């Protein structure tokens, strides 16, 4: 009978330790997941090199074809975060009939914070 009590007590102690430590372990994994993402940012400029506020920058995930958009800020700046390092992304900008060429953020690009500037072509 004492043996069963010892085993039961050991299991109870193990459950208490796991119950106390599990939230900390999950929080650690979440932080590690955040470290495994990357960002891309840049500036959109017109053909005359002036920065363009209000341009629409589109970021397309080449695997899922999901598109995220960002409207550039006052000095033409855009920013995307939480990107997978294992995915290729295509970036392009549009503004009042002018568009940039497509640029790729490759999965082979190991930068955590990539900078890709986009230049609009002259309107046609």
DOPA-232231 format. One record per residue: residue number from 0; residue in three letters; x, y, z of N, C-alpha, C in turn. Coordinates in steps of 0.2 Angstrom, whole numbers, plus 5000, padded with zeros to 4 digits. Example, Ala and Ser with C-alpha at 12.3 -4.5 7.8 and 13.67 -1.06 7.14 Angstrom:
[node 0 ALA [5066 4972 5039] [5062 4978 5039] [5066 4984 5039]]
[node 1 SER [5064 4989 5035] [5068 4995 5036] [5064 5000 5039]]
END
This chain:
[node 0 UNK [5004 4994 5000] [5000 5000 5000] [5004 5006 5000]]
[node 1 UNK [5010 5006 5004] [5014 5012 5004] [5017 5014 4997]]
[node 2 UNK [5019 5008 4993] [5021 5009 4987] [5017 5013 4982]]
[node 3 UNK [5010 5011 4982] [5005 5015 4978] [5005 5022 4980]]
[node 4 UNK [5005 5023 4987] [5005 5030 4989] [5011 5034 4987]]
[node 5 UNK [5017 5031 4987] [5023 5035 4984] [5022 5036 4977]]
[node 6 UNK [5020 5031 4973] [5019 5032 4966] [5014 5038 4965]]
[node 7 UNK [5008 5037 4968] [5003 5043 4968] [5006 5049 4969]]
[node 8 UNK [5009 5050 4975] [5012 5056 4977] [5017 5059 4972]]
[node 9 UNK [5021 5054 4969] [5026 5056 4964] [5022 5059 4958]]
[node 10 UNK [5017 5056 4956] [5013 5058 4950] [5010 5065 4951]]
[node 11 UNK [5007 5065 4957] [5004 5072 4959] [5009 5077 4959]]
[node 12 UNK [5015 5076 4962] [5021 5081 4962] [5023 5083 4954]]
[node 13 UNK [5023 5078 4950] [5025 5079 4943] [5019 5083 4940]]
[node 14 UNK [5013 5082 4941] [5008 5086 4938] [5008 5093 4941]]
[node 15 UNK [5010 5094 4947] [5010 5101 4950] [5016 5105 4946]]
[node 16 UNK [5022 5101 4946] [5028 5105 4943] [5026 5106 4935]]
[node 17 UNK [5023 5102 4932] [5022 5103 4925] [5016 5108 4924]]
[node 18 UNK [5011 5108 4928] [5006 5114 4928] [5009 5120 4930]]
[node 19 UNK [5014 5121 4934] [5017 5127 4935] [5022 5130 4930]]
[node 20 UNK [5025 5125 4927] [5030 5127 4922] [5027 5128 4915]]
[node 21 UNK [5022 5124 4913] [5019 5124 4906] [5018 5131 4904]]
[node 22 UNK [5015 5136 4907] [5014 5142 4905] [5020 5146 4903]]
[node 23 UNK [5025 5145 4907] [5032 5148 4905] [5035 5145 4899]]
[node 24 UNK [5034 5139 4898] [5037 5135 4892] [5033 5138 4886]]
[node 25 UNK [5027 5139 4886] [5023 5141 4880] [5025 5148 4879]]
[node 26 UNK [5026 5152 4884] [5028 5159 4883] [5034 5159 4879]]
[node 27 UNK [5039 5155 4881] [5046 5155 4878] [5045 5153 4871]]
[node 28 UNK [5041 5148 4869] [5040 5146 4862] [5037 5152 4858]]
[node 29 UNK [5032 5155 4861] [5030 5161 4857] [5035 5166 4856]]
[node 30 UNK [5039 5168 4861] [5044 5173 4860] [5049 5170 4854]]
[node 31 UNK [5051 5164 4854] [5055 5161 4849] [5052 5161 4842]]
[node 32 UNK [5045 5160 4842] [5042 5161 4836] [5042 5168 4833]]
[node 33 UNK [5042 5173 4837] [5042 5180 4835] [5049 5181 4832]]
[node 34 UNK [5054 5178 4835] [5061 5179 4833] [5062 5176 4826]]
[node 35 UNK [5057 5171 4824] [5058 5168 4817] [5054 5171 4812]]
[node 36 UNK [5052 5177 4813] [5049 5181 4808] [5053 5187 4805]]
[node 37 UNK [5052 5190 4800] [5056 5195 4797] [5051 5201 4795]]
[node 38 UNK [5054 5207 4793] [5050 5212 4791] [5053 5215 4784]]
[node 39 UNK [5049 5219 4781] [5052 5222 4775] [5049 5229 4775]]
[node 40 UNK [5053 5234 4773] [5051 5241 4773] [5055 5244 4768]]
[node 41 UNK [5052 5250 4766] [5056 5254 4761] [5052 5261 4760]]
[node 42 UNK [5054 5264 4754] [5051 5270 4752] [5049 5270 4745]]
[node 43 UNK [5043 5273 4744] [5041 5273 4737] [5042 5280 4734]]
[node 44 UNK [5045 5280 4728] [5047 5286 4725] [5044 5287 4718]]
[node 45 UNK [5043 5293 4716] [5041 5294 4709] [5046 5293 4704]]
[node 46 UNK [5045 5294 4697] [5050 5294 4692] [5055 5299 4693]]
[node 47 UNK [5053 5305 4696] [5058 5310 4698] [5061 5310 4704]]
[node 48 UNK [5061 5304 4708] [5064 5303 4714] [5061 5306 4720]]
[node 49 UNK [5055 5310 4719] [5051 5313 4725] [5048 5307 4728]]
[node 50 UNK [5047 5307 4735] [5044 5302 4739] [5036 5303 4738]]
[node 51 UNK [5033 5297 4738] [5026 5297 4736] [5021 5295 4742]]
[node 52 UNK [5018 5300 4745] [5013 5298 4751] [5007 5296 4748]]
[node 53 UNK [5003 5290 4750] [4997 5288 4748] [4997 5283 4742]]
[node 54 UNK [5003 5281 4741] [5004 5275 4736] [5002 5269 4739]]
[node 55 UNK [4999 5264 4736] [4997 5257 4738] [5003 5252 4737]]
[node 56 UNK [5006 5250 4742] [5011 5244 4741] [5007 5238 4743]]
[node 57 UNK [5008 5233 4738] [5005 5226 4739] [5011 5221 4740]]
[node 58 UNK [5010 5217 4745] [5015 5212 4747] [5011 5205 4746]]
[node 59 UNK [5013 5201 4741] [5010 5195 4739] [5014 5189 4741]]
[node 60 UNK [5011 5184 4745] [5014 5178 4747] [5014 5174 4741]]
[node 61 UNK [5020 5172 4738] [5019 5168 4732] [5017 5161 4733]]
[node 62 UNK [5017 5158 4739] [5014 5151 4740] [5007 5151 4741]]
[node 63 UNK [5004 5156 4745] [4996 5156 4746] [4993 5161 4742]]
[node 64 UNK [4997 5165 4738] [4994 5171 4734] [4990 5176 4738]]
[node 65 UNK [4991 5176 4745] [4988 5181 4749] [4991 5187 4748]]
[node 66 UNK [4987 5193 4748] [4990 5199 4747] [4989 5204 4753]]
[node 67 UNK [4994 5207 4755] [4993 5212 4761] [4994 5219 4758]]
[node 68 UNK [4991 5224 4760] [4992 5231 4757] [4994 5236 4762]]
[node 69 UNK [4998 5241 4760] [5000 5246 4765] [4999 5253 4761]]
[node 70 UNK [4996 5258 4764] [4996 5264 4760] [5002 5268 4763]]
[node 71 UNK [5006 5271 4759] [5013 5274 4761] [5011 5280 4765]]
[node 72 UNK [5016 5281 4770] [5015 5287 4775] [5018 5293 4771]]
[node 73 UNK [5018 5299 4775] [5020 5305 4773] [5026 5305 4768]]
[node 74 UNK [5031 5302 4770] [5037 5302 4766] [5038 5296 4762]]
[node 75 UNK [5033 5293 4760] [5033 5287 4755] [5035 5281 4759]]
[node 76 UNK [5035 5280 4765] [5037 5274 4769] [5032 5269 4769]]
[node 77 UNK [5034 5263 4769] [5029 5257 4770] [5033 5252 4775]]
[node 78 UNK [5029 5247 4778] [5032 5243 4782] [5027 5237 4783]]
[node 79 UNK [5030 5231 4782] [5026 5224 4783] [5030 5220 4789]]
[node 80 UNK [5027 5217 4793] [5030 5213 4799] [5027 5206 4799]]
[node 81 UNK [5030 5202 4803] [5027 5195 4804] [5028 5191 4798]]
[node 82 UNK [5033 5192 4794] [5034 5188 4788] [5038 5182 4789]]
[node 83 UNK [5036 5176 4786] [5039 5170 4786] [5046 5170 4783]]
[node 84 UNK [5051 5168 4786] [5057 5167 4782] [5058 5162 4777]]
[node 85 UNK [5053 5157 4777] [5053 5152 4772] [5048 5153 4766]]
[node 86 UNK [5046 5159 4765] [5042 5161 4760] [5045 5167 4756]]
[node 87 UNK [5043 5166 4749] [5045 5172 4745] [5039 5176 4744]]
[node 88 UNK [5041 5183 4744] [5036 5188 4744] [5037 5193 4738]]
[node 89 UNK [5032 5195 4734] [5033 5200 4729] [5030 5206 4731]]
[node 90 UNK [5033 5212 4730] [5031 5218 4731] [5030 5223 4725]]
[node 91 UNK [5025 5227 4725] [5024 5232 4720] [5020 5238 4723]]
[node 92 UNK [5021 5243 4719] [5017 5249 4722] [5013 5252 4716]]
[node 93 UNK [5008 5255 4717] [5004 5259 4713] [5001 5266 4715]]
[node 94 UNK [5001 5271 4711] [4999 5277 4713] [4996 5281 4707]]
[node 95 UNK [4990 5283 4707] [4987 5287 4702] [4989 5285 4695]]
[node 96 UNK [4989 5278 4693] [4990 5276 4686] [4997 5274 4685]]
[node 97 UNK [5002 5276 4690] [5009 5274 4689] [5010 5268 4693]]
[node 98 UNK [5015 5263 4691] [5016 5258 4695] [5024 5256 4695]]
[node 99 UNK [5026 5252 4700] [5033 5250 4700] [5033 5244 4697]]
[node 100 UNK [5039 5242 4696] [5041 5235 4694] [5040 5230 4700]]
[node 101 UNK [5039 5224 4699] [5039 5219 4705] [5046 5218 4707]]
[node 102 UNK [5047 5218 4714] [5053 5216 4717] [5051 5210 4722]]
[node 103 UNK [5056 5205 4723] [5055 5199 4726] [5059 5199 4733]]
[node 104 UNK [5056 5198 4738] [5059 5196 4745] [5060 5189 4745]]
[node 105 UNK [5066 5186 4744] [5067 5179 4743] [5068 5175 4750]]
[node 106 UNK [5066 5169 4750] [5067 5165 4756] [5074 5164 4757]]
[node 107 UNK [5078 5165 4752] [5086 5164 4752] [5089 5170 4755]]
[node 108 UNK [5085 5176 4756] [5087 5182 4759] [5087 5181 4766]]
[node 109 UNK [5093 5181 4770] [5093 5179 4777] [5092 5185 4781]]
[node 110 UNK [5091 5191 4779] [5090 5197 4783] [5083 5197 4787]]
[node 111 UNK [5084 5199 4793] [5078 5199 4797] [5074 5205 4796]]
[node 112 UNK [5077 5211 4794] [5074 5217 4792] [5077 5219 4785]]
[node 113 UNK [5073 5217 4780] [5075 5219 4773] [5072 5226 4771]]
[node 114 UNK [5076 5229 4767] [5074 5236 4765] [5074 5235 4757]]
[node 115 UNK [5068 5237 4754] [5067 5236 4747] [5063 5243 4745]]
[node 116 UNK [5066 5247 4742] [5063 5253 4739] [5060 5252 4733]]
[node 117 UNK [5054 5255 4731] [5050 5254 4725] [5050 5261 4721]]
[node 118 UNK [5051 5261 4715] [5051 5267 4711] [5046 5266 4706]]
[node 119 UNK [5041 5271 4706] [5036 5271 4701] [5038 5273 4694]]
[node 120 UNK [5036 5270 4689] [5037 5271 4682] [5033 5278 4680]]
[node 121 UNK [5035 5281 4675] [5031 5287 4672] [5024 5284 4670]]
[node 122 UNK [5019 5288 4671] [5012 5286 4669] [5012 5285 4661]]
[node 123 UNK [5008 5280 4659] [5008 5279 4652] [5002 5282 4649]]
END
